[in-house]
């Protein structure tokens, strides 16, 4: 038997998800700008490429989730 989440738990989980999203997004921005670059020994120049791919993937996932939510209203 599954329990439905309580409103407080839902609010807390959405808030936590938003905070984690902001932190990850900020980290990816710093990676793409090159804040952590400059260490050729550790191949940090690849971080910018990886960061851009992750940002594009995150935007694509958000777009798909939002599109599915809009279709649910019909």
PDB file of N, H, CA, C and O in Angstrom:
ATOM      1  N   UNK A   1       0.847  -1.176   0.000  1.00  0.00           N
ATOM      2  CA  UNK A   1       0.000   0.000   0.000  1.00  0.00           C
ATOM      3  C   UNK A   1       0.891   1.237   0.000  1.00  0.00           C
ATOM      4  O   UNK A   1       1.826   1.343   0.794  1.00  0.00           O
ATOM      5  N   UNK A   2       0.596   2.153  -0.883  1.00  0.00           N
ATOM      6  H   UNK A   2      -0.163   2.068  -1.528  1.00  0.00           H
ATOM      7  CA  UNK A   2       1.404   3.364  -0.967  1.00  0.00           C
ATOM      8  C   UNK A   2       0.663   4.521  -0.328  1.00  0.00           C
ATOM      9  O   UNK A   2      -0.560   4.632  -0.409  1.00  0.00           O
ATOM     10  N   UNK A   3       1.429   5.362   0.299  1.00  0.00           N
ATOM     11  H   UNK A   3       2.423   5.272   0.365  1.00  0.00           H
ATOM     12  CA  UNK A   3       0.850   6.551   0.926  1.00  0.00           C
ATOM     13  C   UNK A   3       1.051   7.742   0.015  1.00  0.00           C
ATOM     14  O   UNK A   3       2.092   7.868  -0.630  1.00  0.00           O
ATOM     15  N   UNK A   4       0.072   8.606  -0.043  1.00  0.00           N
ATOM     16  H   UNK A   4      -0.774   8.503   0.481  1.00  0.00           H
ATOM     17  CA  UNK A   4       0.237   9.827  -0.821  1.00  0.00           C
ATOM     18  C   UNK A   4       1.077  10.801   0.001  1.00  0.00           C
ATOM     19  O   UNK A   4       0.922  10.878   1.220  1.00  0.00           O
ATOM     20  N   UNK A   5       1.962  11.540  -0.657  1.00  0.00           N
ATOM     21  H   UNK A   5       2.088  11.477  -1.647  1.00  0.00           H
ATOM     22  CA  UNK A   5       2.801  12.467   0.097  1.00  0.00           C
ATOM     23  C   UNK A   5       1.986  13.599   0.699  1.00  0.00           C
ATOM     24  O   UNK A   5       1.041  14.102   0.091  1.00  0.00           O
ATOM     25  N   UNK A   6       2.363  13.976   1.877  1.00  0.00           N
ATOM     26  H   UNK A   6       3.131  13.567   2.371  1.00  0.00           H
ATOM     27  CA  UNK A   6       1.679  15.077   2.537  1.00  0.00           C
ATOM     28  C   UNK A   6       2.094  16.391   1.887  1.00  0.00           C
ATOM     29  O   UNK A   6       3.177  16.487   1.310  1.00  0.00           O
ATOM     30  N   UNK A   7       1.235  17.401   1.978  1.00  0.00           N
ATOM     31  H   UNK A   7       0.355  17.323   2.446  1.00  0.00           H
ATOM     32  CA  UNK A   7       1.569  18.686   1.354  1.00  0.00           C
ATOM     33  C   UNK A   7       2.894  19.273   1.852  1.00  0.00           C
ATOM     34  O   UNK A   7       3.637  19.862   1.066  1.00  0.00           O
ATOM     35  N   UNK A   8       3.196  19.122   3.129  1.00  0.00           N
ATOM     36  H   UNK A   8       2.592  18.643   3.767  1.00  0.00           H
ATOM     37  CA  UNK A   8       4.445  19.670   3.656  1.00  0.00           C
ATOM     38  C   UNK A   8       5.628  18.927   3.051  1.00  0.00           C
ATOM     39  O   UNK A   8       6.630  19.549   2.697  1.00  0.00           O
ATOM     40  N   UNK A   9       5.527  17.626   2.927  1.00  0.00           N
ATOM     41  H   UNK A   9       4.713  17.122   3.214  1.00  0.00           H
ATOM     42  CA  UNK A   9       6.596  16.844   2.315  1.00  0.00           C
ATOM     43  C   UNK A   9       6.786  17.195   0.855  1.00  0.00           C
ATOM     44  O   UNK A   9       7.913  17.243   0.363  1.00  0.00           O
ATOM     45  N   UNK A  10       5.694  17.438   0.165  1.00  0.00           N
ATOM     46  H   UNK A  10       4.778  17.398   0.565  1.00  0.00           H
ATOM     47  CA  UNK A  10       5.768  17.811  -1.244  1.00  0.00           C
ATOM     48  C   UNK A  10       6.435  19.179  -1.398  1.00  0.00           C
ATOM     49  O   UNK A  10       7.270  19.374  -2.281  1.00  0.00           O
ATOM     50  N   UNK A  11       6.064  20.113  -0.541  1.00  0.00           N
ATOM     51  H   UNK A  11       5.385  19.955   0.176  1.00  0.00           H
ATOM     52  CA  UNK A  11       6.670  21.445  -0.588  1.00  0.00           C
ATOM     53  C   UNK A  11       8.155  21.360  -0.269  1.00  0.00           C
ATOM     54  O   UNK A  11       8.973  22.005  -0.926  1.00  0.00           O
ATOM     55  N   UNK A  12       8.502  20.575   0.727  1.00  0.00           N
ATOM     56  H   UNK A  12       7.838  20.051   1.260  1.00  0.00           H
ATOM     57  CA  UNK A  12       9.905  20.420   1.120  1.00  0.00           C
ATOM     58  C   UNK A  12      10.717  19.764   0.006  1.00  0.00           C
ATOM     59  O   UNK A  12      11.836  20.189  -0.281  1.00  0.00           O
ATOM     60  N   UNK A  13      10.160  18.734  -0.618  1.00  0.00           N
ATOM     61  H   UNK A  13       9.251  18.389  -0.385  1.00  0.00           H
ATOM     62  CA  UNK A  13      10.897  18.058  -1.680  1.00  0.00           C
ATOM     63  C   UNK A  13      11.058  18.953  -2.911  1.00  0.00           C
ATOM     64  O   UNK A  13      12.106  18.930  -3.556  1.00  0.00           O
ATOM     65  N   UNK A  14      10.039  19.732  -3.241  1.00  0.00           N
ATOM     66  H   UNK A  14       9.188  19.750  -2.717  1.00  0.00           H
ATOM     67  CA  UNK A  14      10.158  20.653  -4.378  1.00  0.00           C
ATOM     68  C   UNK A  14      11.157  21.774  -4.084  1.00  0.00           C
ATOM     69  O   UNK A  14      11.914  22.182  -4.965  1.00  0.00           O
ATOM     70  N   UNK A  15      11.156  22.264  -2.853  1.00  0.00           N
ATOM     71  H   UNK A  15      10.541  21.932  -2.138  1.00  0.00           H
ATOM     72  CA  UNK A  15      12.115  23.301  -2.465  1.00  0.00           C
ATOM     73  C   UNK A  15      13.527  22.763  -2.515  1.00  0.00           C
ATOM     74  O   UNK A  15      14.432  23.432  -3.014  1.00  0.00           O
ATOM     75  N   UNK A  16      13.725  21.558  -2.002  1.00  0.00           N
ATOM     76  H   UNK A  16      12.990  21.015  -1.596  1.00  0.00           H
ATOM     77  CA  UNK A  16      15.052  20.937  -2.024  1.00  0.00           C
ATOM     78  C   UNK A  16      15.506  20.703  -3.460  1.00  0.00           C
ATOM     79  O   UNK A  16      16.670  20.932  -3.788  1.00  0.00           O
ATOM     80  N   UNK A  17      14.602  20.252  -4.312  1.00  0.00           N
ATOM     81  H   UNK A  17      13.656  20.066  -4.046  1.00  0.00           H
ATOM     82  CA  UNK A  17      14.928  20.038  -5.715  1.00  0.00           C
ATOM     83  C   UNK A  17      15.303  21.357  -6.403  1.00  0.00           C
ATOM     84  O   UNK A  17      16.225  21.390  -7.218  1.00  0.00           O
ATOM     85  N   UNK A  18      14.600  22.428  -6.078  1.00  0.00           N
ATOM     86  H   UNK A  18      13.851  22.401  -5.416  1.00  0.00           H
ATOM     87  CA  UNK A  18      14.924  23.734  -6.659  1.00  0.00           C
ATOM     88  C   UNK A  18      16.296  24.223  -6.199  1.00  0.00           C
ATOM     89  O   UNK A  18      17.064  24.758  -6.998  1.00  0.00           O
ATOM     90  N   UNK A  19      16.602  24.043  -4.930  1.00  0.00           N
ATOM     91  H   UNK A  19      15.978  23.609  -4.281  1.00  0.00           H
ATOM     92  CA  UNK A  19      17.906  24.468  -4.401  1.00  0.00           C
ATOM     93  C   UNK A  19      19.025  23.667  -5.047  1.00  0.00           C
ATOM     94  O   UNK A  19      20.043  24.230  -5.449  1.00  0.00           O
ATOM     95  N   UNK A  20      18.842  22.359  -5.148  1.00  0.00           N
ATOM     96  H   UNK A  20      18.015  21.901  -4.821  1.00  0.00           H
ATOM     97  CA  UNK A  20      19.855  21.519  -5.795  1.00  0.00           C
ATOM     98  C   UNK A  20      20.019  21.926  -7.258  1.00  0.00           C
ATOM     99  O   UNK A  20      21.140  21.975  -7.763  1.00  0.00           O
ATOM    100  N   UNK A  21      18.927  22.215  -7.934  1.00  0.00           N
ATOM    101  H   UNK A  21      18.016  22.176  -7.523  1.00  0.00           H
ATOM    102  CA  UNK A  21      18.996  22.657  -9.328  1.00  0.00           C
ATOM    103  C   UNK A  21      19.768  23.959  -9.485  1.00  0.00           C
ATOM    104  O   UNK A  21      20.543  24.115 -10.429  1.00  0.00           O
ATOM    105  N   UNK A  22      19.562  24.882  -8.574  1.00  0.00           N
ATOM    106  H   UNK A  22      18.933  24.756  -7.807  1.00  0.00           H
ATOM    107  CA  UNK A  22      20.281  26.159  -8.633  1.00  0.00           C
ATOM    108  C   UNK A  22      21.779  25.941  -8.386  1.00  0.00           C
ATOM    109  O   UNK A  22      22.616  26.524  -9.075  1.00  0.00           O
ATOM    110  N   UNK A  23      22.109  25.108  -7.413  1.00  0.00           N
ATOM    111  H   UNK A  23      21.429  24.634  -6.854  1.00  0.00           H
ATOM    112  CA  UNK A  23      23.520  24.845  -7.115  1.00  0.00           C
ATOM    113  C   UNK A  23      24.205  24.154  -8.291  1.00  0.00           C
ATOM    114  O   UNK A  23      25.313  24.530  -8.672  1.00  0.00           O
ATOM    115  N   UNK A  24      23.556  23.155  -8.861  1.00  0.00           N
ATOM    116  H   UNK A  24      22.656  22.849  -8.552  1.00  0.00           H
ATOM    117  CA  UNK A  24      24.136  22.441 -10.001  1.00  0.00           C
ATOM    118  C   UNK A  24      24.247  23.376 -11.209  1.00  0.00           C
ATOM    119  O   UNK A  24      25.258  23.364 -11.912  1.00  0.00           O
ATOM    120  N   UNK A  25      23.221  24.175 -11.446  1.00  0.00           N
ATOM    121  H   UNK A  25      22.400  24.184 -10.875  1.00  0.00           H
ATOM    122  CA  UNK A  25      23.260  25.122 -12.558  1.00  0.00           C
ATOM    123  C   UNK A  25      24.371  26.149 -12.391  1.00  0.00           C
ATOM    124  O   UNK A  25      25.050  26.489 -13.360  1.00  0.00           O
ATOM    125  N   UNK A  26      24.562  26.643 -11.180  1.00  0.00           N
ATOM    126  H   UNK A  26      24.011  26.367 -10.393  1.00  0.00           H
ATOM    127  CA  UNK A  26      25.643  27.589 -10.917  1.00  0.00           C
ATOM    128  C   UNK A  26      27.001  26.940 -11.140  1.00  0.00           C
ATOM    129  O   UNK A  26      27.896  27.553 -11.721  1.00  0.00           O
ATOM    130  N   UNK A  27      27.157  25.709 -10.682  1.00  0.00           N
ATOM    131  H   UNK A  27      26.430  25.211 -10.210  1.00  0.00           H
ATOM    132  CA  UNK A  27      28.409  24.985 -10.895  1.00  0.00           C
ATOM    133  C   UNK A  27      28.676  24.799 -12.395  1.00  0.00           C
ATOM    134  O   UNK A  27      29.797  25.011 -12.857  1.00  0.00           O
ATOM    135  N   UNK A  28      27.651  24.405 -13.148  1.00  0.00           N
ATOM    136  H   UNK A  28      26.740  24.233 -12.773  1.00  0.00           H
ATOM    137  CA  UNK A  28      27.823  24.232 -14.589  1.00  0.00           C
ATOM    138  C   UNK A  28      28.162  25.550 -15.273  1.00  0.00           C
ATOM    139  O   UNK A  28      28.960  25.571 -16.210  1.00  0.00           O
ATOM    140  N   UNK A  29      27.572  26.639 -14.819  1.00  0.00           N
ATOM    141  H   UNK A  29      26.924  26.621 -14.058  1.00  0.00           H
ATOM    142  CA  UNK A  29      27.917  27.947 -15.378  1.00  0.00           C
ATOM    143  C   UNK A  29      29.388  28.265 -15.138  1.00  0.00           C
ATOM    144  O   UNK A  29      30.092  28.701 -16.049  1.00  0.00           O
ATOM    145  N   UNK A  30      29.848  28.047 -13.910  1.00  0.00           N
ATOM    146  H   UNK A  30      29.277  27.693 -13.170  1.00  0.00           H
ATOM    147  CA  UNK A  30      31.248  28.305 -13.592  1.00  0.00           C
ATOM    148  C   UNK A  30      32.177  27.432 -14.422  1.00  0.00           C
ATOM    149  O   UNK A  30      33.245  27.874 -14.844  1.00  0.00           O
ATOM    150  N   UNK A  31      31.763  26.193 -14.653  1.00  0.00           N
ATOM    151  H   UNK A  31      30.895  25.834 -14.310  1.00  0.00           H
ATOM    152  CA  UNK A  31      32.574  25.300 -15.485  1.00  0.00           C
ATOM    153  C   UNK A  31      32.656  25.839 -16.903  1.00  0.00           C
ATOM    154  O   UNK A  31      33.734  25.861 -17.497  1.00  0.00           O
ATOM    155  N   UNK A  32      31.523  26.275 -17.453  1.00  0.00           N
ATOM    156  H   UNK A  32      30.648  26.257 -16.971  1.00  0.00           H
ATOM    157  CA  UNK A  32      31.506  26.756 -18.837  1.00  0.00           C
ATOM    158  C   UNK A  32      32.255  28.066 -19.005  1.00  0.00           C
ATOM    159  O   UNK A  32      32.825  28.320 -20.067  1.00  0.00           O
ATOM    160  N   UNK A  33      32.263  28.892 -17.988  1.00  0.00           N
ATOM    161  H   UNK A  33      31.801  28.687 -17.126  1.00  0.00           H
ATOM    162  CA  UNK A  33      32.977  30.157 -18.059  1.00  0.00           C
ATOM    163  C   UNK A  33      34.483  29.925 -17.946  1.00  0.00           C
ATOM    164  O   UNK A  33      35.272  30.758 -18.392  1.00  0.00           O
ATOM    165  N   UNK A  34      34.875  28.824 -17.366  1.00  0.00           N
ATOM    166  H   UNK A  34      34.234  28.148 -17.004  1.00  0.00           H
ATOM    167  CA  UNK A  34      36.294  28.497 -17.267  1.00  0.00           C
ATOM    168  C   UNK A  34      36.896  28.781 -15.914  1.00  0.00           C
ATOM    169  O   UNK A  34      38.115  28.902 -15.791  1.00  0.00           O
ATOM    170  N   UNK A  35      36.064  28.892 -14.892  1.00  0.00           N
ATOM    171  H   UNK A  35      35.073  28.794 -14.991  1.00  0.00           H
ATOM    172  CA  UNK A  35      36.568  29.165 -13.554  1.00  0.00           C
ATOM    173  C   UNK A  35      37.516  28.062 -13.093  1.00  0.00           C
ATOM    174  O   UNK A  35      38.506  28.337 -12.417  1.00  0.00           O
ATOM    175  N   UNK A  36      37.217  26.825 -13.455  1.00  0.00           N
ATOM    176  H   UNK A  36      36.412  26.602 -14.005  1.00  0.00           H
ATOM    177  CA  UNK A  36      38.029  25.701 -13.010  1.00  0.00           C
ATOM    178  C   UNK A  36      39.026  25.255 -14.072  1.00  0.00           C
ATOM    179  O   UNK A  36      39.662  24.210 -13.929  1.00  0.00           O
ATOM    180  N   UNK A  37      39.163  26.037 -15.129  1.00  0.00           N
ATOM    181  H   UNK A  37      38.646  26.885 -15.245  1.00  0.00           H
ATOM    182  CA  UNK A  37      40.080  25.670 -16.206  1.00  0.00           C
ATOM    183  C   UNK A  37      41.507  26.102 -15.864  1.00  0.00           C
ATOM    184  O   UNK A  37      41.741  26.781 -14.864  1.00  0.00           O
ATOM    185  N   UNK A  38      42.422  25.709 -16.684  1.00  0.00           N
ATOM    186  H   UNK A  38      42.232  25.157 -17.496  1.00  0.00           H
ATOM    187  CA  UNK A  38      43.796  26.131 -16.491  1.00  0.00           C
ATOM    188  C   UNK A  38      44.694  25.067 -15.896  1.00  0.00           C
ATOM    189  O   UNK A  38      45.815  25.365 -15.484  1.00  0.00           O
ATOM    190  N   UNK A  39      44.234  23.857 -15.844  1.00  0.00           N
ATOM    191  H   UNK A  39      43.324  23.615 -16.179  1.00  0.00           H
ATOM    192  CA  UNK A  39      45.039  22.755 -15.323  1.00  0.00           C
ATOM    193  C   UNK A  39      45.186  21.701 -16.415  1.00  0.00           C
ATOM    194  O   UNK A  39      44.483  20.692 -16.387  1.00  0.00           O
ATOM    195  N   UNK A  40      46.088  21.914 -17.381  1.00  0.00           N
ATOM    196  H   UNK A  40      46.660  22.734 -17.404  1.00  0.00           H
ATOM    197  CA  UNK A  40      46.202  20.986 -18.511  1.00  0.00           C
ATOM    198  C   UNK A  40      46.559  19.568 -18.078  1.00  0.00           C
ATOM    199  O   UNK A  40      46.227  18.605 -18.769  1.00  0.00           O
ATOM    200  N   UNK A  41      47.216  19.440 -16.968  1.00  0.00           N
ATOM    201  H   UNK A  41      47.486  20.222 -16.406  1.00  0.00           H
ATOM    202  CA  UNK A  41      47.589  18.106 -16.492  1.00  0.00           C
ATOM    203  C   UNK A  41      46.355  17.253 -16.210  1.00  0.00           C
ATOM    204  O   UNK A  41      46.384  16.033 -16.375  1.00  0.00           O
ATOM    205  N   UNK A  42      45.273  17.903 -15.784  1.00  0.00           N
ATOM    206  H   UNK A  42      45.249  18.894 -15.651  1.00  0.00           H
ATOM    207  CA  UNK A  42      44.046  17.176 -15.434  1.00  0.00           C
ATOM    208  C   UNK A  42      42.974  17.284 -16.512  1.00  0.00           C
ATOM    209  O   UNK A  42      41.828  16.898 -16.281  1.00  0.00           O
ATOM    210  N   UNK A  43      43.326  17.801 -17.683  1.00  0.00           N
ATOM    211  H   UNK A  43      44.257  18.114 -17.871  1.00  0.00           H
ATOM    212  CA  UNK A  43      42.406  17.924 -18.827  1.00  0.00           C
ATOM    213  C   UNK A  43      41.161  18.728 -18.481  1.00  0.00           C
ATOM    214  O   UNK A  43      40.051  18.355 -18.860  1.00  0.00           O
ATOM    215  N   UNK A  44      41.345  19.824 -17.767  1.00  0.00           N
ATOM    216  H   UNK A  44      42.247  20.127 -17.460  1.00  0.00           H
ATOM    217  CA  UNK A  44      40.193  20.628 -17.371  1.00  0.00           C
ATOM    218  C   UNK A  44      39.577  21.394 -18.530  1.00  0.00           C
ATOM    219  O   UNK A  44      38.478  21.930 -18.391  1.00  0.00           O
ATOM    220  N   UNK A  45      40.257  21.461 -19.676  1.00  0.00           N
ATOM    221  H   UNK A  45      41.150  21.026 -19.790  1.00  0.00           H
ATOM    222  CA  UNK A  45      39.647  22.138 -20.825  1.00  0.00           C
ATOM    223  C   UNK A  45      38.421  21.371 -21.321  1.00  0.00           C
ATOM    224  O   UNK A  45      37.561  21.941 -21.993  1.00  0.00           O
ATOM    225  N   UNK A  46      38.343  20.102 -20.997  1.00  0.00           N
ATOM    226  H   UNK A  46      39.042  19.639 -20.452  1.00  0.00           H
ATOM    227  CA  UNK A  46      37.170  19.305 -21.380  1.00  0.00           C
ATOM    228  C   UNK A  46      35.960  19.624 -20.517  1.00  0.00           C
ATOM    229  O   UNK A  46      34.829  19.316 -20.894  1.00  0.00           O
ATOM    230  N   UNK A  47      36.190  20.242 -19.356  1.00  0.00           N
ATOM    231  H   UNK A  47      37.109  20.492 -19.050  1.00  0.00           H
ATOM    232  CA  UNK A  47      35.065  20.560 -18.478  1.00  0.00           C
ATOM    233  C   UNK A  47      34.076  21.503 -19.150  1.00  0.00           C
ATOM    234  O   UNK A  47      32.870  21.376 -18.938  1.00  0.00           O
ATOM    235  N   UNK A  48      34.554  22.438 -19.949  1.00  0.00           N
ATOM    236  H   UNK A  48      35.534  22.542 -20.121  1.00  0.00           H
ATOM    237  CA  UNK A  48      33.646  23.363 -20.629  1.00  0.00           C
ATOM    238  C   UNK A  48      32.724  22.614 -21.593  1.00  0.00           C
ATOM    239  O   UNK A  48      31.524  22.883 -21.649  1.00  0.00           O
ATOM    240  N   UNK A  49      33.290  21.682 -22.343  1.00  0.00           N
ATOM    241  H   UNK A  49      34.265  21.464 -22.297  1.00  0.00           H
ATOM    242  CA  UNK A  49      32.463  20.898 -23.270  1.00  0.00           C
ATOM    243  C   UNK A  49      31.449  20.043 -22.520  1.00  0.00           C
ATOM    244  O   UNK A  49      30.279  19.980 -22.898  1.00  0.00           O
ATOM    245  N   UNK A  50      31.895  19.398 -21.474  1.00  0.00           N
ATOM    246  H   UNK A  50      32.845  19.449 -21.167  1.00  0.00           H
ATOM    247  CA  UNK A  50      30.990  18.554 -20.676  1.00  0.00           C
ATOM    248  C   UNK A  50      29.909  19.412 -20.036  1.00  0.00           C
ATOM    249  O   UNK A  50      28.744  19.016 -20.010  1.00  0.00           O
ATOM    250  N   UNK A  51      30.273  20.578 -19.521  1.00  0.00           N
ATOM    251  H   UNK A  51      31.220  20.900 -19.542  1.00  0.00           H
ATOM    252  CA  UNK A  51      29.302  21.474 -18.909  1.00  0.00           C
ATOM    253  C   UNK A  51      28.241  21.932 -19.888  1.00  0.00           C
ATOM    254  O   UNK A  51      27.059  21.978 -19.547  1.00  0.00           O
ATOM    255  N   UNK A  52      28.652  22.273 -21.110  1.00  0.00           N
ATOM    256  H   UNK A  52      29.612  22.235 -21.386  1.00  0.00           H
ATOM    257  CA  UNK A  52      27.677  22.709 -22.116  1.00  0.00           C
ATOM    258  C   UNK A  52      26.737  21.579 -22.502  1.00  0.00           C
ATOM    259  O   UNK A  52      25.544  21.805 -22.698  1.00  0.00           O
ATOM    260  N   UNK A  53      27.257  20.375 -22.612  1.00  0.00           N
ATOM    261  H   UNK A  53      28.227  20.191 -22.453  1.00  0.00           H
ATOM    262  CA  UNK A  53      26.412  19.220 -22.929  1.00  0.00           C
ATOM    263  C   UNK A  53      25.404  18.991 -21.808  1.00  0.00           C
ATOM    264  O   UNK A  53      24.229  18.736 -22.074  1.00  0.00           O
ATOM    265  N   UNK A  54      25.853  19.079 -20.556  1.00  0.00           N
ATOM    266  H   UNK A  54      26.807  19.286 -20.340  1.00  0.00           H
ATOM    267  CA  UNK A  54      24.939  18.877 -19.428  1.00  0.00           C
ATOM    268  C   UNK A  54      23.875  19.973 -19.351  1.00  0.00           C
ATOM    269  O   UNK A  54      22.720  19.697 -19.023  1.00  0.00           O
ATOM    270  N   UNK A  55      24.261  21.208 -19.650  1.00  0.00           N
ATOM    271  H   UNK A  55      25.198  21.432 -19.916  1.00  0.00           H
ATOM    272  CA  UNK A  55      23.274  22.295 -19.654  1.00  0.00           C
ATOM    273  C   UNK A  55      22.232  22.061 -20.752  1.00  0.00           C
ATOM    274  O   UNK A  55      21.038  22.252 -20.522  1.00  0.00           O
ATOM    275  N   UNK A  56      22.675  21.652 -21.933  1.00  0.00           N
ATOM    276  H   UNK A  56      23.645  21.497 -22.119  1.00  0.00           H
ATOM    277  CA  UNK A  56      21.734  21.380 -23.028  1.00  0.00           C
ATOM    278  C   UNK A  56      20.820  20.210 -22.679  1.00  0.00           C
ATOM    279  O   UNK A  56      19.620  20.256 -22.950  1.00  0.00           O
ATOM    280  N   UNK A  57      21.379  19.173 -22.085  1.00  0.00           N
ATOM    281  H   UNK A  57      22.354  19.136 -21.865  1.00  0.00           H
ATOM    282  CA  UNK A  57      20.572  18.010 -21.703  1.00  0.00           C
ATOM    283  C   UNK A  57      19.547  18.392 -20.636  1.00  0.00           C
ATOM    284  O   UNK A  57      18.397  17.958 -20.698  1.00  0.00           O
ATOM    285  N   UNK A  58      19.952  19.190 -19.673  1.00  0.00           N
ATOM    286  H   UNK A  58      20.886  19.543 -19.623  1.00  0.00           H
ATOM    287  CA  UNK A  58      19.032  19.620 -18.621  1.00  0.00           C
ATOM    288  C   UNK A  58      17.900  20.461 -19.206  1.00  0.00           C
ATOM    289  O   UNK A  58      16.741  20.297 -18.825  1.00  0.00           O
ATOM    290  N   UNK A  59      18.235  21.361 -20.130  1.00  0.00           N
ATOM    291  H   UNK A  59      19.177  21.494 -20.439  1.00  0.00           H
ATOM    292  CA  UNK A  59      17.194  22.155 -20.775  1.00  0.00           C
ATOM    293  C   UNK A  59      16.236  21.298 -21.574  1.00  0.00           C
ATOM    294  O   UNK A  59      15.030  21.548 -21.580  1.00  0.00           O
ATOM    295  N   UNK A  60      16.768  20.283 -22.252  1.00  0.00           N
ATOM    296  H   UNK A  60      17.747  20.081 -22.247  1.00  0.00           H
ATOM    297  CA  UNK A  60      15.913  19.372 -23.016  1.00  0.00           C
ATOM    298  C   UNK A  60      14.977  18.577 -22.126  1.00  0.00           C
ATOM    299  O   UNK A  60      13.804  18.391 -22.449  1.00  0.00           O
ATOM    300  N   UNK A  61      15.502  18.113 -21.010  1.00  0.00           N
ATOM    301  H   UNK A  61      16.455  18.264 -20.748  1.00  0.00           H
ATOM    302  CA  UNK A  61      14.666  17.346 -20.063  1.00  0.00           C
ATOM    303  C   UNK A  61      13.572  18.239 -19.493  1.00  0.00           C
ATOM    304  O   UNK A  61      12.418  17.821 -19.396  1.00  0.00           O
ATOM    305  N   UNK A  62      13.927  19.468 -19.116  1.00  0.00           N
ATOM    306  H   UNK A  62      14.864  19.807 -19.195  1.00  0.00           H
ATOM    307  CA  UNK A  62      12.920  20.397 -18.587  1.00  0.00           C
ATOM    308  C   UNK A  62      11.851  20.695 -19.626  1.00  0.00           C
ATOM    309  O   UNK A  62      10.672  20.807 -19.290  1.00  0.00           O
ATOM    310  N   UNK A  63      12.252  20.825 -20.881  1.00  0.00           N
ATOM    311  H   UNK A  63      13.210  20.734 -21.154  1.00  0.00           H
ATOM    312  CA  UNK A  63      11.298  21.094 -21.952  1.00  0.00           C
ATOM    313  C   UNK A  63      10.341  19.919 -22.118  1.00  0.00           C
ATOM    314  O   UNK A  63       9.136  20.123 -22.266  1.00  0.00           O
ATOM    315  N   UNK A  64      10.853  18.703 -22.097  1.00  0.00           N
ATOM    316  H   UNK A  64      11.831  18.536 -21.977  1.00  0.00           H
ATOM    317  CA  UNK A  64      10.006  17.523 -22.247  1.00  0.00           C
ATOM    318  C   UNK A  64       9.031  17.402 -21.080  1.00  0.00           C
ATOM    319  O   UNK A  64       7.850  17.122 -21.286  1.00  0.00           O
ATOM    320  N   UNK A  65       9.517  17.610 -19.854  1.00  0.00           N
ATOM    321  H   UNK A  65      10.476  17.837 -19.686  1.00  0.00           H
ATOM    322  CA  UNK A  65       8.641  17.510 -18.683  1.00  0.00           C
ATOM    323  C   UNK A  65       7.558  18.581 -18.743  1.00  0.00           C
ATOM    324  O   UNK A  65       6.397  18.308 -18.438  1.00  0.00           O
ATOM    325  N   UNK A  66       7.928  19.794 -19.135  1.00  0.00           N
ATOM    326  H   UNK A  66       8.871  20.016 -19.383  1.00  0.00           H
ATOM    327  CA  UNK A  66       6.948  20.872 -19.211  1.00  0.00           C
ATOM    328  C   UNK A  66       5.919  20.612 -20.298  1.00  0.00           C
ATOM    329  O   UNK A  66       4.738  20.910 -20.115  1.00  0.00           O
ATOM    330  N   UNK A  67       6.346  20.064 -21.419  1.00  0.00           N
ATOM    331  H   UNK A  67       7.305  19.821 -21.568  1.00  0.00           H
ATOM    332  CA  UNK A  67       5.415  19.759 -22.506  1.00  0.00           C
ATOM    333  C   UNK A  67       4.428  18.672 -22.087  1.00  0.00           C
ATOM    334  O   UNK A  67       3.246  18.731 -22.425  1.00  0.00           O
ATOM    335  N   UNK A  68       4.917  17.690 -21.356  1.00  0.00           N
ATOM    336  H   UNK A  68       5.878  17.642 -21.081  1.00  0.00           H
ATOM    337  CA  UNK A  68       4.020  16.631 -20.888  1.00  0.00           C
ATOM    338  C   UNK A  68       3.012  17.177 -19.885  1.00  0.00           C
ATOM    339  O   UNK A  68       1.857  16.750 -19.870  1.00  0.00           O
ATOM    340  N   UNK A  69       3.434  18.108 -19.055  1.00  0.00           N
ATOM    341  H   UNK A  69       4.372  18.455 -19.067  1.00  0.00           H
ATOM    342  CA  UNK A  69       2.537  18.694 -18.061  1.00  0.00           C
ATOM    343  C   UNK A  69       1.450  19.496 -18.757  1.00  0.00           C
ATOM    344  O   UNK A  69       0.300  19.472 -18.320  1.00  0.00           O
ATOM    345  N   UNK A  70       1.786  20.206 -19.831  1.00  0.00           N
ATOM    346  H   UNK A  70       2.721  20.225 -20.186  1.00  0.00           H
ATOM    347  CA  UNK A  70       0.795  20.986 -20.577  1.00  0.00           C
ATOM    348  C   UNK A  70      -0.227  20.114 -21.260  1.00  0.00           C
ATOM    349  O   UNK A  70      -1.391  20.500 -21.361  1.00  0.00           O
ATOM    350  N   UNK A  71       0.173  18.940 -21.737  1.00  0.00           N
ATOM    351  H   UNK A  71       1.119  18.626 -21.655  1.00  0.00           H
ATOM    352  CA  UNK A  71      -0.755  18.022 -22.379  1.00  0.00           C
ATOM    353  C   UNK A  71      -1.701  17.372 -21.390  1.00  0.00           C
ATOM    354  O   UNK A  71      -2.783  16.928 -21.774  1.00  0.00           O
ATOM    355  N   UNK A  72      -1.319  17.308 -20.135  1.00  0.00           N
ATOM    356  H   UNK A  72      -0.440  17.669 -19.824  1.00  0.00           H
ATOM    357  CA  UNK A  72      -2.156  16.660 -19.132  1.00  0.00           C
ATOM    358  C   UNK A  72      -3.417  17.464 -18.847  1.00  0.00           C
ATOM    359  O   UNK A  72      -4.419  16.905 -18.402  1.00  0.00           O
ATOM    360  N   UNK A  73      -3.380  18.777 -19.100  1.00  0.00           N
ATOM    361  H   UNK A  73      -2.566  19.232 -19.461  1.00  0.00           H
ATOM    362  CA  UNK A  73      -4.551  19.628 -18.837  1.00  0.00           C
ATOM    363  C   UNK A  73      -5.663  19.389 -19.845  1.00  0.00           C
ATOM    364  O   UNK A  73      -6.825  19.654 -19.537  1.00  0.00           O
ATOM    365  N   UNK A  74      -5.355  18.905 -21.020  1.00  0.00           N
ATOM    366  H   UNK A  74      -4.411  18.690 -21.271  1.00  0.00           H
ATOM    367  CA  UNK A  74      -6.378  18.721 -22.058  1.00  0.00           C
ATOM    368  C   UNK A  74      -7.185  17.563 -21.771  1.00  0.00           C
ATOM    369  O   UNK A  74      -8.100  17.245 -22.531  1.00  0.00           O
TER     370      UNK A  74
END
